[in-house]
Amino acid sequence: MVPPRAATVRNPRSFAAARPAAARPAAARPAPPESAGPPGRRPRPSPTEPTTRERVLRAAVRVFTERGFSATSMREIAARAGVTKPVIYYYFQSKQELYATLLRHVLEETDKVFAAEAARRGTAANRIRGLIATHVRLCREEPELARFVYQVFSYPGALPLGFDYQSLGHRILGRMEDLIRTGQRRGEFRRVDPSCAVMMMHGAVHFYLAAHLCGVPPALNQRTAASLASILLGGLAAENAG
């Protein structure tokens, strides 16, 4: 069965709405370093061009993913973004705040996408198919962000980022757990531990996507998502569900 079309929600790669974990009041901040000088000298950026802040965030994703949190320096991020270090510190007080802003943004936008998919009408099985298809689509469209998030959640222990990112990750997984409980109540799924089922399903999808991100050539497309969902849901199906 072809999974339903994914919900239309802001692309996680769009950093325009990314909010820092602890934003400073605008009035307390100095003018951005790149805007210093007489007015009218700097050309206005095109509406399609990323802002300086977005360029910093995109560069940070690449450097953090390549080098990890501890080994990354603000100097490297500035060089990759084509700005100076004072420009980064105008937007973010520290490396921790920059990292936390990235992670919070990606997780919150992913949670919105998953919430919209889980709220669709239809059987629990079809909505889980939609969640798996959405997961595959996001990793296909935004591999850098996918690598970044996988790296964070592979880190032993919790990073001191100023917000409970682990609970936010658990909330995303909880959307599928709720659907499994719904399917059990409706007789679609057999009685198994929903948490265990989610971990097994997420682990299988995660491993497949991680292999793709590491360069192994499995295709990330709608057929792949439907095949993964079919295999995984087959183990959950109630005996009389057909």
N, C-alpha and C positions, 0 to 999 in steps of 0.2 A: 504493500500500500504506500502510495506517495505521501510523505508527510505534509501537513498544511503549510501554507506560505508563512514565513516568519513575520512577526509583528514589526511594524515600522517605528523604530525608536531611534533617538540620536545615536549616531555612530560613536563608539567608544574612542575612536581615533580623533574625534573633534574635541580639541582641548579648550575651545573657547569658553566652555562653562566650567572647566575644572577649577575648583575652589581650594585654596590652601587649608591645611588642617587648623591653623590658627592665624587668621588673616589680621594684619595690622590695620588700624583705621586709616583711610585714605589721607586724612588731613595730617597724619603724623609722618607720612612718608615724604622724602624729598623728591624733586623731579627726577625722572629716569635719566641716567647718565647719557644715554644716546640722544636725548632731546635737548641737551645743553647747547647754548649758542643763540644767535639772533633768530627770531621767528621768520618763517618763510623760506629758510635755506634748505630744509629737508623736503623732498618730494613726498606727497601723500602715497601710502601704499595702496595697491590695487585691492578691491574688495575680495578678490580671489586669493590674494597672497596671505600667508600665515602672519600673524602678528609676531612681534619679538618674543612675547611670552610663550606663544605656541611653538616657536622655533626652539626655544630653550627646552620646553617639555619634550618635544620630539627627539631632540639630541640626547636628552637625559635618558630616555627609554633605551636608545641604542647603546649608550656607554654603560649604563647600569647592567644591561643584559650581557654585554661583552665582558665586563670586568668584575661585576658583583658590587654590592653596596660598599664594603669596606675599602676595596681597592680603587674605587672611583674618586676622582678629585673634581672640584668645581672648575679648576683650570681646564681639564679635559673637556668637560661639558661646554664651557664657554668657547673653546676652540672649535668644537664640532658644530656649535650653533652659529659661529661667526660673530660672536659678541665678546665683550670684555667681562671679567669677573664682577666688577661693580654693577653691571646690568643685571646679572643673575641675582645678586644680593638685594637689588631694588625690589624684585618680585618675590624672593624667597629668603627667609632669614638664615637658613642653614641647609646643608645637604639633606638632613633628616626631613625637613619640611618639604623640600622638593620631591623626595622619594615618596613621602606620605601623600602628597597631593596627587601624584601619578596613580598610586595604588588605590586611593579612595575613589578617584574619578572612574577608573576602569571597573572597579567592583560595583559602584553604585549604578553605572550605566548598564552593566551586565545584569544586575538585579532587576532593573526596570524592564529589560528585554525579556528575561525569564518570567517575571510576574505577568506581563502582558500575554505571553504564550500560555502560561498555566491557567489564565482566566478565560481562555477561549471555551466555546461550547463544544460538546462532543464527549466521546469516551475518554476515560483516563488514559488508556493505551495510546489513543491518537494524540493526546496532549503531550505525553511523554515522547512520542515520536517527534513532535514539534520542538521540544526542548533539546533533544539530541541533534536535530537538524540545525537548530539555532547555534548550538555549541560548535558544531563542525563549520558552520558558515562564518562565525566570528573568527575562528582560528585560521580559516582560509584567507579571509579578507585582511586580517590584522595580525600577521605572524609575529611581528616584533612585540606587540602588546601581549600576545599569548605567551611568548617566551618569558617576558618580564613577570607575568603573574605566576607562571609555573615555577620560576626561579624563587619567588618569594615564598610560596607554599611548600617548597622543598627544603627551605632553610630550617635547620634544627632549632626548635625553640621559637620564641617570639622576638621580633625586632622592636626596638624602642621607638615607635613612630608616632606616639601621641594619640592613637585611636585604636579601637579593638577591631583590627582588620580580620582577625580569625573568626569572630562572631559574624561579621558580614559575609565571609565566605561560607560559613555554616548555614546562614539564612538562604543563600542561593541554592545550596544543596537541599535545604528543607522544602523547597518548592516541589521537588520531585518526590520527596518522602510523603508530602501531603497528598500528592496524586496517587501514590501507591496505596495509601490508606483508603482513599476514595474508591479506587478500583476494587479493593478488597470488600468494602461495604456493598458495592454493586454486584459482586460476584464475578468480576472480570479476572481478578487475580486470586491465587491461592494464598492461604494464611502463612505468611513467612514474616520474619522480623523486617519491617520497612527500612530501618536504619542499615541493616546488613545488606538488603537488596540494593539500596542506593549506593553504598560503598562499592559493591561489586560492579554495578553498572557504570558508575563514575570512573572506577579504576580501569575498566576495559576501554571506555571511550578515551580517557586521559592517556593511556599507554599508546593507543593507536595514533592520537594526535601528536603526542610527544615524538613518536617515530617519524612522523611526517616533518615536524619542525627540525629534527636532527638530520634530515636529508634522505631518509628512507622514502622510496617513491610511492607509497599508497596514495591513491587519489582522494582528494577532499571535495566531494560533490554530493548532490542530492541522492544519487544511487547508493553511495557509500553510507550516508546517514541512514537511509531506509534499511540497508542490509544490517548495519549495527543494531538498529532498533529492533528489527525482526528477530535476530539471534537472542538479544538480551530479554525481550519481552516474552519469547517462547518459554523461558525458564520460569516466568512468573504466572503464565496463563493458567487459569483454573481448568480442571480436567473437562468440565462440561461447557467451557466457553467456546469451544470449536477452534 
